[in-house]
Amino acid sequence: MRRTEYHPIQRVNPLTTPRQERSQFDLILANPPFGSPVERDRLAPDLAGHKPEALFTDLTLKSLSLGGRAAILVPAGLLFGQNKACQALRRALVDAHRLIAVVALPAGTFQVTPPAGRRRARQGSGLVVYLLLLAAGGQSEAVRFYQLPDLEPPTLAALLAHRPPSDLTWAWTTTRDEIVAADYNLLPNRHKPWAEPEAAPSVEEAWAELKALERQIADTTQDLDTMLAGLGYRLPDDIKALKAGDHD
């Protein structure tokens, strides 16, 4: 009989744990926090970026044993963002690992929680979130994309069986070469086959892309303000307002 080994649960911050002290895992399920950047001086130096979604995705890739599998939730910005961390992670997912599927969850699956003192989010509003399914090592020859219409049991059963219902066109496959030609953009709508009927524009996905760009502008403005402050200059108030705006 095979003996099962149990290890005590340890409370640590994985983002600050040095690479040589990290454990390797065969299976990782992750729902990381999104949004506010983390101070770089508090992070392990081998992790990419300063946003939690990029940091935890990179941590997941570096914590998998060879052949290990992972399922991780990420926001839209990670799938198309042009900052160095997002670009490097997408290349790693496609070129150095086997990205099995990118699953677009239905709008409203994750509701926005407004900060204290802000008005309540509108009914039905929420983040557009994607589920990445991957295996460590190798290379992605083809990636399966899913755009789930709902989270009802029949839909989830079809997803797990890799067989979409015949009356729904919410699953398709894209080759690695097509993803590379698209500059590693991993948004499902970017790779829908031309032969399929053109879907109505996704307001939720467009909104997520807009908010990701706004956060990128705010982050860049903040970095520029910090750099200029070190040189004895300050940004005009109308430009500084970009980084202090409402990006929820």
N, C-alpha and C positions, 0 to 999 in steps of 0.2 A: 504494500500500500504506500502510495506517495505521501510523504509528510508535507503538510502545509505549514509554511512559516508565516508568522504574524509579526508585524513591526508596529511599534507604538506611533500614534499620530503626533507629528511634531508641528508646532506653530512657528512658522518662519515666514519671512518675506522672500519669495522666490526671485523677485527682481533684483535683490541685492546679494543673493547667494553667489559666490564665485563659481566659475564654470567647473573647476576641479572638485568642488564639494557637492555638485548636483547629482542626484540619482537618475538612472535611466529607466524608462517605463515602456511596457508593451502596449498599453492602452491609456489614452488621455482624453477626458471629456472636459471641455473648458467653456465657461460663460464669463469672459473677463469683463471688467468695467470699461466703459467707453468715455471719451471726452477729455477731461482736464489733463494737461501735460504733467510729467513728473520731472523733478529736478535731476539733471544728468549726473551730478556729483553723488547722488544716492544710489545709482544703478550699477549693476555689474557691467564692466566695460565692454564685454563681448556682445551685449544686446543692442539691437538696432532701434533708432528713433527715441522719442520721448513721450509718445502718446501710448496709453495703456493697451489699445487694440493692437498696435504694432509690436509693442514689447512682449505681450503675452503670446502673440502668434510666433514671434521669433523664439521665445522661451519654449514653446511647445515643440517646435521643430528640433531644437537643440537638446530636448529632454527625452526624445523618443529613441528607443533601441532600434537597431537595424531591422526593418520589417514591421516595426511597431505601428499601430494605427491611432488616428486621432480624429475627433470631431470638435470643431471650435466655431463659436459664433463670432461674427465680425460685422462691423457696419459697412455701408456702401463705399465710404471713402478709401478703405484699404484696397478695394478691388480696382480702383482706377486712379487714385491719387498720384501726383507727379513728384512728391518729395522723395528724397533718396531712400528713406526707410521703406516706404510702400513699394517703390520700384524694385528694390533689392529683395524684399520678401516675395513678391510675385514671381520674380525670376527663380528664386530658390524653390518655391512651390512647384513650378513647372519643370525646371531643369535638373534639380537635385533631389526631388521627391516625386512620388506618384500621387498627383492630385486626382482623386477618383471622381469627385462630384462637387459642384457648387449649387447649393439649393437656396433659391429665393423664397423666404417665408412670406405668408400673406400679410398684407398691410394691417397694422393694428395688433400684430402678435405681441409686440413690445410697446407698451404705452409710455409716453413721455411723462416724467415726474418733474414738474416745474420747481425751480429753486424757491427757498423760503421768501415770502414777500411778493412773489410774482403771481400773476393771474393764473388760474387753473388752465391746463391745456384743453383745447377744443375736443369735444367728443369725437372719438375715432382717430385722433391724430396719434402718431407714434413713429418710432424709428423703423427704417427699412433695414432688416437684418438678414444676413446670409449665413448659411451653415456650410462650412468647408469639411469635406471628408477626404482624408489623405492617409498614405502609408509612407513611412520613412525610407529613404534610399531609392535608387533607380532614377527613372525619368518618366515624365508624363507623355505617353504616346497619344492618348485621347482623353478628353475630359467630358463628363456627362453633366449637362445643365438641366436643372429643374426649376420651374416656376409654379409653385404649389398654389392651386386655387383656394384651398382650405386646408384645415388640419383634421378633417374627419377621418375616422378609422379606415374606410376604404382607400382614401388617398394615401395615408401613411403606409398601409399594407402594400400598395402598389409601389411606393417609393422604396421600401425595404426589399421588395422582390425585383427591383430594377425593371419593372414593366408598367409603363403608364397605361391607364385605361384607354381603350380604343377610341372612345368618343371625346377624348381631351388631347389637345396638342400642347402639353406643358413640359415636354422632355425632348431633348435633342443632344447630339454628340458633336463635339468640335475637335479637330486634330491639333496636335502641338504646333504644327507649322502655321495654322491659321491664328492661333493665339500669339505666337511670336510676331506674325505680320501685323497684328493689332496692338503691338507694343505692350504685350502681356496684360492687356485690359481683360479683366475676368468678370465683368458684368454680364449676366445672362442675355440681356437684350442685345448686347453687342454681337452675339454669336448666333442669333436665330437664323436658320436656313432661309435663303431667299425664296425658296419654293413654297414656304408656308405663307398663309394669309398674313398680311401686315397687321400686327396687334395695335390696339389703341395705345397712345402714349401713356406711360405709367407716371401719374402725377406724383406718387409717393417716391419713386426712384429719382425723378427730376428734382424733387424737393431735397432729397438726401444729398444729391450731388451739389446743389446750390449751397446747402449748409456746410458741406465739407470744404467747398471752396472758400466760403466766408471764414471758417475756422483757420484755413491755411493762410489767408490774408492777415487775419488777426495775429497769428503766431509770427508771421514774417515781420509785421509791423512792430510787435513787441521785441523781437530780436534786434531789429534796426534801432529801436529806441534805446535799448540797453547798450548797444555798441556806440551810438552817438553820445550817450550820457558819459561813457568812459572817456570820450574825447573832449568833453566839456560843452557839447551841443545838446539841444533839445528839439524834439519834433513839434511842429505847430499843433495847436489844440484840435483843429479839425481833422488832422491825420491821426492823432492819438486816440480820437474818439472811435476809430475803426476797431481798435483792439479792446475797447471797453464796451462795445455794443452788445446787444442781445443776440447770442448765437445758439440759442437752445432750439 
